[in-house]
Amino acid sequence: MLGIIWGIIVILLVIWLIGIIFHIAGGLINILLVIVLILVIWNLIQMARNRRG
């Protein structure tokens, strides 16, 4: 499951970087960045829970 989350994070970051480089989809880029940050935080929480249990 964590592999899938990291895959999504990488894909979203690549799309975000492409959008910044080529100045595409102004507001959508910020939404993608927020989604990436939420997924990273979620992943860190999941990893912390797995280490405890």
VOGUVEX-269187 format. One record per atom (N, C-alpha, C, O, CB): x, y, z; residue in one letter; atom name; residue number from 0; chain. Coordinates in nm, 2 decimals, decimal comma. Each point is the difference from the previous one (the first is absolute). Glycine has a CB too. Layout:
N
PT / x / y / z / resn / name / resi / chain
PT / X / Y / Z / A / CA / NUM / A
...
***
This chain:
53
PT / x / y / z / resn / name / resi / chain
PT / 0,08 / -0,12 / 0,00 / M / N / 0 / A
PT / -0,08 / 0,12 / 0,00 / M / CA / 0 / A
PT / 0,09 / 0,13 / 0,00 / M / C / 0 / A
PT / -0,03 / 0,09 / -0,07 / M / O / 0 / A
PT / -0,15 / -0,22 / 0,19 / M / CB / 0 / A
PT / 0,28 / 0,12 / -0,04 / L / N / 1 / A
PT / 0,09 / 0,12 / 0,00 / L / CA / 1 / A
PT / 0,07 / 0,03 / -0,13 / L / C / 1 / A
PT / 0,03 / 0,11 / -0,03 / L / O / 1 / A
PT / 0,00 / -0,15 / 0,27 / L / CB / 1 / A
PT / 0,00 / -0,07 / -0,31 / G / N / 2 / A
PT / 0,06 / 0,02 / -0,13 / G / CA / 2 / A
PT / -0,09 / 0,07 / -0,10 / G / C / 2 / A
PT / 0,04 / 0,08 / -0,08 / G / O / 2 / A
PT / 0,08 / -0,29 / 0,12 / G / CB / 2 / A
PT / -0,25 / 0,18 / -0,03 / I / N / 3 / A
PT / -0,10 / 0,07 / -0,09 / I / CA / 3 / A
PT / -0,01 / 0,15 / 0,04 / I / C / 3 / A
PT / 0,00 / 0,08 / -0,09 / I / O / 3 / A
PT / -0,13 / -0,30 / 0,07 / I / CB / 3 / A
PT / 0,13 / 0,25 / 0,15 / I / N / 4 / A
PT / 0,00 / 0,14 / 0,04 / I / CA / 4 / A
PT / 0,12 / 0,07 / -0,05 / I / C / 4 / A
PT / -0,01 / 0,12 / -0,04 / I / O / 4 / A
PT / -0,13 / -0,19 / 0,25 / I / CB / 4 / A
PT / 0,26 / 0,01 / -0,19 / W / N / 5 / A
PT / 0,12 / 0,07 / -0,05 / W / CA / 5 / A
PT / 0,00 / 0,02 / -0,15 / W / C / 5 / A
PT / 0,05 / 0,10 / -0,05 / W / O / 5 / A
PT / 0,07 / -0,20 / 0,24 / W / CB / 5 / A
PT / -0,18 / 0,00 / -0,26 / G / N / 6 / A
PT / -0,01 / 0,01 / -0,15 / G / CA / 6 / A
PT / -0,09 / 0,12 / -0,03 / G / C / 6 / A
PT / 0,03 / 0,08 / -0,10 / G / O / 6 / A
PT / 0,00 / -0,32 / 0,07 / G / CB / 6 / A
PT / -0,14 / 0,26 / 0,09 / I / N / 7 / A
PT / -0,09 / 0,11 / -0,02 / I / CA / 7 / A
PT / 0,07 / 0,13 / 0,03 / I / C / 7 / A
PT / -0,02 / 0,10 / -0,07 / I / O / 7 / A
PT / -0,18 / -0,25 / 0,12 / I / CB / 7 / A
PT / 0,27 / 0,15 / 0,06 / I / N / 8 / A
PT / 0,07 / 0,12 / 0,04 / I / CA / 8 / A
PT / 0,10 / 0,04 / -0,11 / I / C / 8 / A
PT / 0,01 / 0,12 / -0,04 / I / O / 8 / A
PT / -0,03 / -0,18 / 0,28 / I / CB / 8 / A
PT / 0,10 / -0,03 / -0,29 / V / N / 9 / A
PT / 0,10 / 0,03 / -0,10 / V / CA / 9 / A
PT / -0,07 / 0,05 / -0,13 / V / C / 9 / A
PT / 0,04 / 0,09 / -0,06 / V / O / 9 / A
PT / 0,11 / -0,27 / 0,15 / V / CB / 9 / A
PT / -0,26 / 0,11 / -0,13 / I / N / 10 / A
PT / -0,07 / 0,04 / -0,12 / I / CA / 10 / A
PT / -0,06 / 0,15 / 0,01 / I / C / 10 / A
PT / 0,02 / 0,08 / -0,09 / I / O / 10 / A
PT / -0,08 / -0,32 / 0,05 / I / CB / 10 / A
PT / 0,00 / 0,27 / 0,16 / L / N / 11 / A
PT / -0,05 / 0,13 / 0,02 / L / CA / 11 / A
PT / 0,11 / 0,11 / 0,00 / L / C / 11 / A
PT / -0,02 / 0,11 / -0,05 / L / O / 11 / A
PT / -0,17 / -0,21 / 0,18 / L / CB / 11 / A
PT / 0,31 / 0,06 / -0,07 / L / N / 12 / A
PT / 0,11 / 0,10 / 0,00 / L / CA / 12 / A
PT / 0,05 / 0,02 / -0,14 / L / C / 12 / A
PT / 0,03 / 0,12 / -0,03 / L / O / 12 / A
PT / 0,03 / -0,19 / 0,26 / L / CB / 12 / A
PT / -0,05 / -0,03 / -0,31 / V / N / 13 / A
PT / 0,04 / 0,02 / -0,14 / V / CA / 13 / A
PT / -0,09 / 0,08 / -0,08 / V / C / 13 / A
PT / 0,04 / 0,09 / -0,07 / V / O / 13 / A
PT / 0,07 / -0,31 / 0,08 / V / CB / 13 / A
PT / -0,24 / 0,20 / 0,01 / I / N / 14 / A
PT / -0,10 / 0,08 / -0,07 / I / CA / 14 / A
PT / 0,01 / 0,14 / 0,04 / I / C / 14 / A
PT / -0,02 / 0,10 / -0,08 / I / O / 14 / A
PT / -0,14 / -0,30 / 0,06 / I / CB / 14 / A
PT / 0,18 / 0,22 / 0,15 / W / N / 15 / A
PT / 0,01 / 0,14 / 0,06 / W / CA / 15 / A
PT / 0,12 / 0,07 / -0,06 / W / C / 15 / A
PT / -0,01 / 0,12 / -0,04 / W / O / 15 / A
PT / -0,10 / -0,20 / 0,25 / W / CB / 15 / A
PT / 0,22 / 0,01 / -0,21 / L / N / 16 / A
PT / 0,13 / 0,06 / -0,06 / L / CA / 16 / A
PT / -0,02 / 0,03 / -0,15 / L / C / 16 / A
PT / 0,04 / 0,11 / -0,04 / L / O / 16 / A
PT / 0,09 / -0,24 / 0,21 / L / CB / 16 / A
PT / -0,19 / 0,05 / -0,24 / I / N / 17 / A
PT / -0,03 / 0,02 / -0,15 / I / CA / 17 / A
PT / -0,09 / 0,13 / -0,01 / I / C / 17 / A
PT / 0,02 / 0,08 / -0,09 / I / O / 17 / A
PT / 0,00 / -0,33 / 0,04 / I / CB / 17 / A
PT / -0,12 / 0,26 / 0,13 / G / N / 18 / A
PT / -0,09 / 0,11 / 0,00 / G / CA / 18 / A
PT / 0,07 / 0,13 / 0,03 / G / C / 18 / A
PT / -0,02 / 0,11 / -0,06 / G / O / 18 / A
PT / -0,16 / -0,26 / 0,13 / G / CB / 18 / A
PT / 0,28 / 0,15 / 0,02 / I / N / 19 / A
PT / 0,07 / 0,12 / 0,04 / I / CA / 19 / A
PT / 0,10 / 0,04 / -0,12 / I / C / 19 / A
PT / 0,01 / 0,11 / -0,03 / I / O / 19 / A
PT / -0,03 / -0,17 / 0,28 / I / CB / 19 / A
PT / 0,09 / -0,04 / -0,30 / I / N / 20 / A
PT / 0,10 / 0,02 / -0,11 / I / CA / 20 / A
PT / -0,07 / 0,06 / -0,12 / I / C / 20 / A
PT / 0,05 / 0,10 / -0,06 / I / O / 20 / A
PT / 0,09 / -0,28 / 0,15 / I / CB / 20 / A
PT / -0,25 / 0,13 / -0,13 / F / N / 21 / A
PT / -0,07 / 0,04 / -0,12 / F / CA / 21 / A
PT / -0,12 / 0,10 / 0,02 / F / C / 21 / A
PT / -0,07 / 0,03 / -0,10 / F / O / 21 / A
PT / 0,14 / -0,25 / 0,00 / F / CB / 21 / A
PT / -0,09 / 0,26 / 0,22 / H / N / 22 / A
PT / -0,10 / 0,10 / 0,04 / H / CA / 22 / A
PT / -0,14 / -0,05 / -0,05 / H / C / 22 / A
PT / -0,07 / 0,07 / -0,07 / H / O / 22 / A
PT / 0,24 / 0,11 / 0,06 / H / CB / 22 / A
PT / -0,21 / -0,30 / 0,05 / I / N / 23 / A
PT / -0,12 / -0,06 / -0,04 / I / CA / 23 / A
PT / -0,09 / -0,01 / 0,13 / I / C / 23 / A
PT / 0,05 / -0,03 / 0,11 / I / O / 23 / A
PT / 0,06 / -0,10 / -0,30 / I / CB / 23 / A
PT / -0,24 / 0,15 / 0,17 / A / N / 24 / A
PT / -0,10 / -0,03 / 0,10 / A / CA / 24 / A
PT / 0,03 / 0,07 / 0,14 / A / C / 24 / A
PT / 0,01 / -0,07 / 0,10 / A / O / 24 / A
PT / -0,05 / -0,15 / -0,22 / A / CB / 24 / A
PT / 0,04 / 0,35 / 0,12 / G / N / 25 / A
PT / 0,04 / 0,08 / 0,12 / G / CA / 25 / A
PT / -0,05 / -0,05 / 0,13 / G / C / 25 / A
PT / 0,08 / -0,04 / 0,08 / G / O / 25 / A
PT / -0,08 / 0,22 / -0,23 / G / CB / 25 / A
PT / -0,13 / -0,18 / 0,17 / G / N / 26 / A
PT / -0,06 / -0,04 / 0,13 / G / CA / 26 / A
PT / 0,01 / -0,15 / 0,03 / G / C / 26 / A
PT / 0,01 / -0,04 / 0,12 / G / O / 26 / A
PT / -0,16 / 0,24 / -0,14 / G / CB / 26 / A
PT / 0,15 / -0,28 / -0,08 / L / N / 27 / A
PT / 0,00 / -0,14 / 0,01 / L / CA / 27 / A
PT / 0,13 / -0,05 / 0,06 / L / C / 27 / A
PT / 0,01 / -0,09 / 0,08 / L / O / 27 / A
PT / -0,16 / 0,07 / -0,27 / L / CB / 27 / A
PT / 0,26 / 0,09 / 0,16 / I / N / 28 / A
PT / 0,13 / -0,03 / 0,05 / I / CA / 28 / A
PT / 0,00 / 0,01 / 0,15 / I / C / 28 / A
PT / 0,06 / -0,08 / 0,07 / I / O / 28 / A
PT / 0,05 / 0,16 / -0,28 / I / CB / 28 / A
PT / -0,17 / 0,03 / 0,27 / N / N / 29 / A
PT / 0,00 / 0,02 / 0,14 / N / CA / 29 / A
PT / -0,09 / -0,11 / 0,07 / N / C / 29 / A
PT / 0,04 / -0,05 / 0,11 / N / O / 29 / A
PT / -0,01 / 0,29 / -0,14 / N / CB / 29 / A
PT / -0,13 / -0,28 / -0,04 / I / N / 30 / A
PT / -0,08 / -0,11 / 0,06 / I / CA / 30 / A
PT / 0,08 / -0,13 / 0,00 / I / C / 30 / A
PT / -0,01 / -0,08 / 0,10 / I / O / 30 / A
PT / -0,20 / 0,19 / -0,19 / I / CB / 30 / A
PT / 0,28 / -0,14 / -0,01 / L / N / 31 / A
PT / 0,09 / -0,12 / -0,01 / L / CA / 31 / A
PT / 0,10 / 0,01 / 0,12 / L / C / 31 / A
PT / 0,03 / -0,11 / 0,06 / L / O / 31 / A
PT / -0,06 / 0,09 / -0,31 / L / CB / 31 / A
PT / 0,09 / 0,13 / 0,27 / L / N / 32 / A
PT / 0,10 / 0,02 / 0,11 / L / CA / 32 / A
PT / -0,07 / -0,03 / 0,13 / L / C / 32 / A
PT / 0,07 / -0,07 / 0,09 / L / O / 32 / A
PT / 0,06 / 0,24 / -0,22 / L / CB / 32 / A
PT / -0,24 / -0,13 / 0,16 / V / N / 33 / A
PT / -0,07 / -0,02 / 0,12 / V / CA / 33 / A
PT / -0,03 / -0,15 / 0,02 / V / C / 33 / A
PT / 0,01 / -0,06 / 0,11 / V / O / 33 / A
PT / -0,12 / 0,29 / -0,12 / V / CB / 33 / A
PT / 0,07 / -0,30 / -0,10 / I / N / 34 / A
PT / -0,03 / -0,14 / 0,00 / I / CA / 34 / A
PT / 0,13 / -0,08 / 0,04 / I / C / 34 / A
PT / -0,01 / -0,09 / 0,08 / I / O / 34 / A
PT / -0,18 / 0,12 / -0,25 / I / CB / 34 / A
PT / 0,30 / 0,01 / 0,10 / V / N / 35 / A
PT / 0,12 / -0,06 / 0,03 / V / CA / 35 / A
PT / 0,04 / 0,01 / 0,15 / V / C / 35 / A
PT / 0,05 / -0,09 / 0,06 / V / O / 35 / A
PT / 0,03 / 0,13 / -0,30 / V / CB / 35 / A
PT / -0,09 / 0,08 / 0,29 / L / N / 36 / A
PT / 0,03 / 0,02 / 0,14 / L / CA / 36 / A
PT / -0,08 / -0,08 / 0,10 / L / C / 36 / A
PT / 0,04 / -0,06 / 0,09 / L / O / 36 / A
PT / 0,03 / 0,29 / -0,15 / L / CB / 36 / A
PT / -0,20 / -0,24 / 0,02 / I / N / 37 / A
PT / -0,09 / -0,08 / 0,09 / I / CA / 37 / A
PT / 0,04 / -0,15 / -0,01 / I / C / 37 / A
PT / 0,00 / -0,07 / 0,10 / I / O / 37 / A
PT / -0,19 / 0,23 / -0,14 / I / CB / 37 / A
PT / 0,22 / -0,21 / -0,08 / L / N / 38 / A
PT / 0,04 / -0,14 / -0,01 / L / CA / 38 / A
PT / 0,14 / -0,02 / 0,07 / L / C / 38 / A
PT / 0,01 / -0,11 / 0,06 / L / O / 38 / A
PT / -0,13 / 0,10 / -0,28 / L / CB / 38 / A
PT / 0,21 / 0,10 / 0,22 / V / N / 39 / A
PT / 0,12 / -0,02 / 0,07 / V / CA / 39 / A
PT / -0,02 / -0,01 / 0,15 / V / C / 39 / A
PT / 0,05 / -0,08 / 0,07 / V / O / 39 / A
PT / 0,07 / 0,21 / -0,25 / V / CB / 39 / A
PT / -0,20 / -0,03 / 0,23 / I / N / 40 / A
PT / -0,03 / -0,01 / 0,14 / I / CA / 40 / A
PT / -0,08 / -0,12 / 0,04 / I / C / 40 / A
PT / 0,04 / -0,07 / 0,10 / I / O / 40 / A
PT / -0,05 / 0,32 / -0,10 / I / CB / 40 / A
PT / -0,08 / -0,30 / -0,08 / W / N / 41 / A
PT / -0,07 / -0,12 / 0,02 / W / CA / 41 / A
PT / 0,09 / -0,12 / 0,01 / W / C / 41 / A
PT / -0,01 / -0,09 / 0,08 / W / O / 41 / A
PT / -0,19 / 0,19 / -0,19 / W / CB / 41 / A
PT / 0,30 / -0,10 / 0,01 / N / N / 42 / A
PT / 0,09 / -0,11 / -0,01 / N / CA / 42 / A
PT / 0,09 / -0,01 / 0,13 / N / C / 42 / A
PT / 0,03 / -0,10 / 0,05 / N / O / 42 / A
PT / -0,03 / 0,12 / -0,30 / N / CB / 42 / A
PT / 0,05 / 0,10 / 0,29 / L / N / 43 / A
PT / 0,08 / 0,01 / 0,12 / L / CA / 43 / A
PT / -0,08 / -0,05 / 0,13 / L / C / 43 / A
PT / 0,06 / -0,07 / 0,08 / L / O / 43 / A
PT / 0,07 / 0,26 / -0,18 / L / CB / 43 / A
PT / -0,25 / -0,16 / 0,11 / I / N / 44 / A
PT / -0,09 / -0,04 / 0,11 / I / CA / 44 / A
PT / -0,01 / -0,16 / -0,01 / I / C / 44 / A
PT / 0,01 / -0,06 / 0,11 / I / O / 44 / A
PT / -0,13 / 0,28 / -0,10 / I / CB / 44 / A
PT / 0,10 / -0,27 / -0,12 / Q / N / 45 / A
PT / -0,02 / -0,15 / -0,02 / Q / CA / 45 / A
PT / 0,13 / -0,07 / 0,04 / Q / C / 45 / A
PT / 0,00 / -0,10 / 0,06 / Q / O / 45 / A
PT / -0,17 / 0,14 / -0,25 / Q / CB / 45 / A
PT / 0,29 / 0,02 / 0,15 / M / N / 46 / A
PT / 0,12 / -0,06 / 0,03 / M / CA / 46 / A
PT / 0,03 / 0,00 / 0,15 / M / C / 46 / A
PT / 0,05 / -0,10 / 0,05 / M / O / 46 / A
PT / 0,04 / 0,17 / -0,27 / M / CB / 46 / A
PT / -0,13 / 0,03 / 0,29 / A / N / 47 / A
PT / 0,02 / 0,01 / 0,14 / A / CA / 47 / A
PT / -0,09 / -0,10 / 0,07 / A / C / 47 / A
PT / 0,04 / -0,06 / 0,10 / A / O / 47 / A
PT / 0,02 / 0,31 / -0,12 / A / CB / 47 / A
PT / -0,18 / -0,27 / -0,03 / R / N / 48 / A
PT / -0,09 / -0,10 / 0,06 / R / CA / 48 / A
PT / 0,05 / -0,14 / -0,02 / R / C / 48 / A
PT / -0,01 / -0,08 / 0,09 / R / O / 48 / A
PT / -0,18 / 0,24 / -0,13 / R / CB / 48 / A
PT / 0,25 / -0,19 / -0,08 / N / N / 49 / A
PT / 0,05 / -0,13 / -0,02 / N / CA / 49 / A
PT / 0,12 / -0,03 / 0,08 / N / C / 49 / A
PT / 0,02 / -0,12 / 0,04 / N / O / 49 / A
PT / -0,10 / 0,14 / -0,27 / N / CB / 49 / A
PT / 0,16 / 0,07 / 0,27 / R / N / 50 / A
PT / 0,12 / -0,02 / 0,08 / R / CA / 50 / A
PT / -0,04 / -0,03 / 0,14 / R / C / 50 / A
PT / 0,06 / -0,08 / 0,07 / R / O / 50 / A
PT / 0,07 / 0,23 / -0,21 / R / CB / 50 / A
PT / -0,24 / -0,09 / 0,19 / R / N / 51 / A
PT / -0,05 / -0,02 / 0,14 / R / CA / 51 / A
PT / -0,06 / -0,14 / 0,01 / R / C / 51 / A
PT / 0,02 / -0,07 / 0,11 / R / O / 51 / A
PT / -0,06 / 0,31 / -0,08 / R / CB / 51 / A
PT / -0,03 / -0,28 / -0,13 / G / N / 52 / A
PT / -0,08 / -0,13 / 0,02 / G / CA / 52 / A
PT / 0,07 / -0,11 / -0,05 / G / C / 52 / A
PT / -0,05 / -0,11 / 0,00 / G / O / 52 / A
PT / -0,14 / 0,23 / -0,03 / G / CB / 52 / A
***
